Amino acid sequence: MKRFKKLILMVTLASFLMMSMFGCYGSFTFTKKLYEFNGSVSGNKFVNNLVFWLLGMAQVYSFTAVADVAVLNLIEFWTGSNPMAMADGVENIQYVTIDGSEFKLLMSNDTLSIETMSGANKGAIVELNYDAASQSWYLQQQNGSVKVATMHGDKLDLIYPSGNILSVDVSY
């Protein structure tokens, strides 16, 4: 019993220190979206409560909370934006410098536009669009769009111009 009390005390202390030392613990957007979905299932509070209990017993809320803590809130801490928080019409602009050239990245929920701000290709713009139906990213070119990446479960297939495919495991 003494060992159990010590464990509880240590977990509580560690949790408190993590929250107070880092100052930003994230917005928990994934969990909030699940909660909003739960609330939109029906106008009946009894049905919503039943769905809440079913999702809780199926560990869905636990999964979203862990995904928020371990991945999404960490991304939000370092980049300033949460990938799950981007809604239709919302844009995020970031500037990046690579090998002396500056790039402007304009991101929305289904588009990534990269503009060269300085260097040899100043003014050049590359645009990528995401198609949710095929779970694929397309590079927009003058003669049409070209598929450059596709998701297959936990695998991201990067498609080279030569036709070769590089599969990357993106599971967490």
N, C-alpha and C positions, 0 to 999 in steps of 0.2 A: 504494500500500500504506500509505503514511504517513497519507493522508487517511482510509482505512478504520479504522486504529487509533485515530485521533483521534475518529471518529464513535462507535466502540464505547466509548471512554473517556467521552465526553460522555453517552451514553445510560445507562451504568452509574452515573455520578455523579448525573445527573438522577433516576434511579430511587431511588438511595440517599437523596437529599435529600427526595424526595416522601414516602418511607416514614417518615423520621425527623422531618420537620417537622410532619406532620399527625397523627402518633401513632395514628391509627385508619385502618386501610386496609380495613376491612369484613370481613364473614364469608363472602363468595363463596357465598351460599346457592344460587343458580341452578346454578353449576358443581358444587357438592356434590350437588345433587339429580340432576343428570345422571350423576354418578359413582355414586351409590347405585342409580339405575336400571340402569346398566351392570352393576353387581354383582348385581342381582336377575334378570337375563335368564335365567340358568341356574346350576345348582350346579357346573357344570364350569368349571374355571379356564381351560381352553383356549378354550372358547366365549366366555367373558367377555373374554379377551385379544383374540380375533378381533374382537368387537364394539367393544372399545376402539380398536383400530387402524382399523376402518372409520369410526367416529365421528370419529376424529382426522383421517383423510384427507379426510373430507367437511367438515372445518372446523367441526363442531358444537361441539367443546370450545372452539375459538377464539371462536365466536360467543357462547357463554355467558360466557366470561371477559370479553370486551369489554362485554357487557350488564351484567355485575356491576360492572366498573370504572367505566364511563361513566354508568350510570343507578342501578342498585340500591344499590351501596355509597355513592353520593353521597346518595341518599334516606336510607339508614341513618345516615349521618354527621349529617345535619341534623335528622332526626326521632327518631333513637334506635331505630328498628325497620325491618326489611327486609320489604317487601311479600311476597317469596317465602318468608319464614320463618314466616309465620303458618299454623299447623296447626289441625286440628279441635280445638275446645275451648279454643283460646288466644284471649285477649281483650287488647286494648290500649285504655287509657283516656287521653285527652288533654283538657285544658281550653283553651278559646279565648275571648278577649274581643274582641268586635266592637261598635263604637259604644257602649261602656259596658255592654253586656249580656254575661254570661258563659254559655258553653255547654259542656256535657260531651259529648264524642264517645266512644262505646263501639263499638269495631270488632272484628269477628271475620273469619274468612275469607270469609263470605258475607252478613254483616249490618253495617249502619251505623245506630246509634241516636244521635240528637241530642236532648239534653235541655236546655231553657232553665233555667239556674240562677239568673238574676237578670234584672230588667227587667220590661217590661209583660206578657210571656207566660210568666212564671215557672211551672215545672212542666209546660209543654207538651213533648210528646215526638213526634219525627218518626222513623219507622223505614223504612229502605230494605233490601230483600233482593235478593240476586243469584241468578239462575237460570242455572246453567252451561249447561244444554241449549240455551236460546235466547240465551245471552250477553246477557242483559238485566237491568237494575235495575228493581225495582218499588217504588213508594211504597205503604206500607200505610195504608189509611184505614178508617173505620168501615164503609163500604159495600163494601169489597173492596180489591183491589190495582190500581194503575194503573201501566202501563209508563211510565218516565220517561227511560230511556236504553237504547240497544242498540249493541253492537259489530258492525261489519262490516269485518273485516280490520283495516286501519290507521285506520278512521274510527269515531268515536264519534258517534252520532246522539242529540242531546238533544231530547226530545219535550216541547213546551210544552203547557199545558192547552188552548190554542186549536187544537192539532193541527199547528201549524207545527213544522218540524224544523230544527235547527241542526246541521250536520255539522262535526265538529272532527277535524282530522288529528292523530293521536296517535303517529305513527311517530317513531322516534328517529333 
